Amino acid sequence: MPEGTDIRATNTKLKAIETWIADQPETDHITTTAGKGLQRFMLTYAPEKSYAAYGEITTRVHNYEELNSLMERFREYLDATFPEINYKLKQIELGPGGGAKIEARIIGSDPTVLRGIASQVMDIMYADPGAYNIRHDWRERTQVLEPIFNESQARRYGITKSDVDDVLMMSFSGKNVGLYRDGTTLMPIVARLPDEERVDIRNIEGMMIWSPALSEFIPFQQVTQGYDTRWEDPIIVRKNRKRMLTIMADPDLLGEETAATLQKRLQPQIEAIELPPGYSLEWGGEYESSGDAQESLFQTMPLGYLFMFLITIFLFNAVKEALIVWLTVPLAVIGVTTGLLALNTPFGFMALLGFLSLSGMLLKNGIVLLDQIEIEMKSGKEPYLAVVDAALSRVRPVCMAAITTILGMILCCRIFSLSQWQ
């Protein structure tokens, strides 16, 4: 919902959307929150911050194979029924989660300039048909009604600006006046006017404020000299004590394009924007998280591979056999490339982990194969026949190990898919 929307209006829209989802045959369970995200129920789930205009509906389906058709109908329903809503469809991910797939961060000092640059970035994203869920984390500016404090008049009544602030808080949002302790639970005690008296902003004209000098309540208008309306930024995000505005986008969840492909298309256009002095651009999202994970992995990987190479030398008591085994590792690229192309999956962090695991399996099979070749040669066979017979004898064990590993991973992925979908 637009920033500044009352949480009750947000809840009303959520109830209507929840009713539509509950009527769909694919739906198994629904959890709805208004004003913030769910509690963190799994590691890869990143709860949203508290916003009165934010709502979240988490849905579990009977069969995950029907999920795409449900999301497609849901998108059409939202576009037709609630065009004012800025929504995002997302599946729970088995990997780094939270935020958007593509994030462009603008860092600078002036909020107006930051919003101007963000508008240029968003225009580029809107022009790309593959970019969805385009937004930024500062959201819309909100209009504020600010009473103009009459300091000279208020001094006569013994009223300070903090007294005025307290009256306004109690009349509208509420003021914390204490804590209620229930065992180990602390709950705030909030004092505010009844709901029907604080919904309408026009009630400010009839407000009363306590005057210590007169020992009685006086009209609130006697300590103000009119009202000023202005637009303000309700949310200002900072990084390293500098203002930072993040523009976010995602590829089509129901399409086949990856975030890396979309970013590769958007990045040159966005980086071509001329930034004023003192302003900078940096990339976040999947680009940053994948880079950080790979950087952390590559810091320790060379040392690990060195130890593995030394172990293979100790096993054969020779460098030649160890080199032969390690020369088979690059051949894993053939299988990895074929699998990723067949499944239309990007080479991300999870694929990198799979490649490293596959290299370990290749080393294991190579060590066992060389040991079997040596046994065949000791039995009196020619080197060529020894290699052929050793390879044939290892085909079934290697295939059985690979098949059982694949079946085990498929079972794990299917259990995850059936139990958790958002």
N, C-alpha and C positions, 0 to 999 in steps of 0.2 A: 504494500500500500504506500501511497505518497507519504513522505516524512511529515509528521505533525498530526497524522490520523489518530484519533482517540482509540484506545485499546478495545473499547466496546464495539466500535464500528469494525475493527479488525476481527473481533470474535464473531460478529454477525456474518461476515463474509466467509469465515472459516466453517461455520456451521452449515451454510448452504453448500459449500464445496464438499464438505465431509458427507453430507446426505447423498450427493451425486455419486461419490466414490463407493459408498456403502451399497448403493443399488446395483453396482456392476457385478456380474457373476464371477469375475476373477478374484474379487476381494476376499481376503480371509480375516484380516485384522487391521484396525486403524488406531493410530495414536496421534492426537492433535495437541499442539501447544500454541498459546497466544502470548506475544510479548517477548519470547526468547525461544531458544532451541531446547531439545531434550537434554536430560542428563547424559553424560558420556557413558554409553553402554558398551562401547567397544573402542579399541585403540585407534582405529582409522576414522572414527567419527569425531568431527570438530564442531562443538556446539556453537550456535550463533550468539552474538552478544545480545543484550536486552534492548529491544526497541518496541515501543508501543505499536508501531505500524507493521511489525513483523509477525508472521505466523508460519507454522510448519506442520505438515501432515505426513506422517510416516506410515506407509502401507505395506502389508505383507500379502502376497498373492498365493493362491493354491498351487499354481504351476508357473514356474518362472519363464517357461517358453511362451506364455501368453502375456508377458509383461510389456513387450514392445507394442502390441496392439492396444493394450489398455492405456499406455502413455500417449499413443497417437490420438486416441479418442479424447483423452483428458486434455491434451493441448488444444484440440479443436473446441472443446467445451469452454475452456478458459478464454480463448480468443473471442468467442462469440458472446459469452455471458458477462465476463468481467474484463473488458479491454483496458481498464485503468490499472489493473494489477500487474506488477512486475514480478514474474514468477520464474522459478528455475526447477527443472526436472533433473533428478540425480539418482543414480544407483549407488548403493554402498560399495565401496572399493576395497579390494584386498591389496593394500599398498598405501603409500602416503596419501592422506586425505586432507580435506579442508580447503576452503578458498575456491578459487576458480582455476581452470586449466591454463588460462593466459592472463597475466597481470602485468600492466605497465604502470610503474610508479613514477610520479612526478614529484620532485622534491624542491621546495623553495620557501619563500617567506610570505608573499602576498596571497591571501586566499582568492582574491578576484582574478589574479593572473593565473593561479593554479587551475581555477575553474575554466578559464579561457583556453588554456592548453589542453585540458581534459576534453573540452568540447571538440577541439580539432582531432584528437585521438579517437573519440567516439564516432565522429563523422566518417573516419577511415574505416572503422570496424563496421558501422552500419552499411557502408557501401559494399562490403564483402558478403555475398550470400551465404557463406559457410559459417559466419559468426552469429552466435545466439547468446541470450542472457547478458546483453551488454549493459553495464551499469558502473557506478563508482561508489566508493565507501563513504563519501561525504554526504551522499543523498541530496535531497532537495533542500533549498533554503526555506525557512519557516518565518512567517510574519509574527512580530512580537509587538504587543501593546505595552508601552512603558510609561508609567506615571512620572511626570516631571516634579521632582521633590522641591518644595518651597522651604528652603532651609531657614530663612529669617522668620517666617510665620510659624514653622514647627518649633523653633527655639522658644518662642513665647509660651507654647503649651508644654514645653519639656519633652518633646518627642524627637527621637533620633531617626536616622535613616534605617537602622537595624530594626526599630520598632515597626516601621512601615513594611519592611521585608517580611517580618514575622506575621503581620496581619494578612498580607497577600498570600503567603504560604498556607496559613490556616484556612483562608477563604477558598482556595482552589486546590492546589496539589496536596496540601497537608504538611504538618510540621511534626518532626519527631520530638516527643516530650519525655520519653523514658524507654525503658526496656522491661519486658515481661520475661521472667525466668521460669521455665518449666523443665526442671531437672537440668540436663546439659544443653537444652535448647533455649536460645535467646531470640525473642520476637520483639520487633519495635512497636512502641505505642505511638500511634499517629493521631493527632488532633486536627480535625477539619470539619467544615460545615456539612450539613446533610446534602445528599446527592442533588436534590431538586434545587438547592440554593447556590450550588457552585458550578452548575453546567452552563448557565447563561452568563456571558461576560458582562452583560449590562447590569448585573447585580452589584458591580463595583461602585455604581453611583449611590447606592444606599448603605454602603459599608460604614461602620463606626470604628473609631480607634480610641484607646484609653489615653487620657491626658493626665500625667502625674501632677502638673501644675494646678489644674482645676479639679482634680480628683473626680472626674466624670468622663463619660464617653462623648466624643465630639464627632461630627461628620468627617469622613475620610477626605472629602474634597477641600477641607479647610487647610490641609497641609500639603496640597498639591496645586499646581497651576497648569492644569491641562494634561494631555496625554500625547505621546509621540509613538507613531507606528514606524517600524523599520524591519528590514529583512536581516536575518542573522544565520550563521552556520551552526546548526544544532550539534554537528559532529565535526570535530577537527582531530585528525590522526597525526601523531608525530613519531618520528624515528630519529634517534640520536639528537633529540631536542629540536629537530627541524620539522616543519609542516610537510606532510606527505599525503598526496592524493593518489589513490590506486584505481585505475580503470581496469575492469575485469570483463572477460568474455569466455565463452566455451564453444567448442565445436558442436554440431548437431548430435545429440545423444542417440538419435534414431538413424543417423547416417553412418557412413563408413570412413569419413575423413578423420584423421587423428589431430590431436592438438599441436603436435610438432609440425605437421604440414600446414595447418592454418597459421601458426606463428611465423613460419618461414615466409609466408606470403605477406603477412601484415608487418613484420619487423622492419623491412627496408623503408616502407612508406612512413611508419611512425617515427623512425629514427631520422628521417629527412626533415622533420619539423624543426624549424629554427627556434631554439630556446633562448630566452633573455639571459643576460649575465646573472650568475648566481643560482640558476635553475639547472637541474640535472634529471636524467632519465635512467631508470634501471628496471630490469625485468625480474619478475617473480613467477609465481604459479608453478606449473609442472617443470618449466625450464630451470627454475632455481632449485626446487626440491630434488629433481633428478641429478642436477650438477653437484649439489652438496652431498648427496648420498654416494655418488660415484667418486667424488674427491676423497671422502672419508674412507671408502673402500680401497681406492688405489694407493692410499698412504701406507697401508699395511700389506697389500697384496704382493709387492716385489719381495719383501722379506719372507713371506709365506712360500712363494714359489721357489725361492732360493733354498729353503730348508727341504722342500719336496725334492728338488733336484739332487741335493746332497744325499738324501735318503736313498734315491734310486741308484746313485753311484755306490753307496755302501752295500746295497742289495746285490748288485752284480760284481762289485769289486773291480769295476772298469768304467771308463768314461764313454767308450764306444757304444755299449748297449744302452746306457742311460740316454745318450743323444738320439739313438734310434727310437726309443720310446717317446721322448719328448717331441720328436719331429711329427708324430701323429696328431698332436694336439691341434695344430692349425686346421686339420681336416674337419674338425667339428664345425667350422664355419659353413660347410656344405649343408649339413643337416639343419643347423640353426636357420640359415637363410631360407631353405625350402619350407620349413615349418612356419616361419613368420609370414612368408608370402602366401602360403596356403590359407592361413587363418586371418590374414590382413591385420596383423598385430605389429605395433611399433617396437623397435628395439629399445625398450626402456630399462629401468632399474631392475625390475623383476626378470626380464629376459636376460639381462647381464648376469644375474645370480644363477639362472638356469644354465647359461653358457659355462660359467665357472664350475658348476656341478658336473656338467657333461665332460669337461676336460678332466676332472678327477676320475670319472668312469673310464675314459679312454686310457688314462695312465694305468689304472688297475688292470684293464684288459690287455694292454700292451706288455705289462710286466709278466702276467700269467702266460701270455702267448710266447714270449721269448724263453721263459722257463720251460714250456712244453717243447719248443723247438730244440732246446739243448738236450732234453730227455730223449727225443726222437733221434738226434744225431749220435748220442751215446749208444743207442741200440744198434748202430751200424748203418743207418740210412744215409743216402746222399743228401747234401744240403737242400736241394730243390724239393725232393720228396719229403724231407723233414718239415720244411715250411708248409707245404700243401697239407700233409697229414695233421700237423699241429693246428692249422687254421680250421680244418674240417672238424677236428675234435672239440674246438672251442665255440663253434657256431651255436650249438644248442644251449650251452650254459649262458652265453652272452645274450642270446635272444630271450631266454627265460628270465634273466635278470632285468632286461630292458622292459619286457612285457609286464612283469609284476610291478615294476616301478611306475609304469604308465597307468596301469589299472588302479594302483593305490592313489595316485594323484587325481585321477578322474573321480574316484569315489569321494575324496576330500573336497574337491571343487563342487561336486554335485550336492553334498551335504550342506556346504556353505550356501550354495545358490538356493536351495529349498528353504533354508531357515531364515536368511536375512536378505531382504531386498528393500530398497527405499525408493 
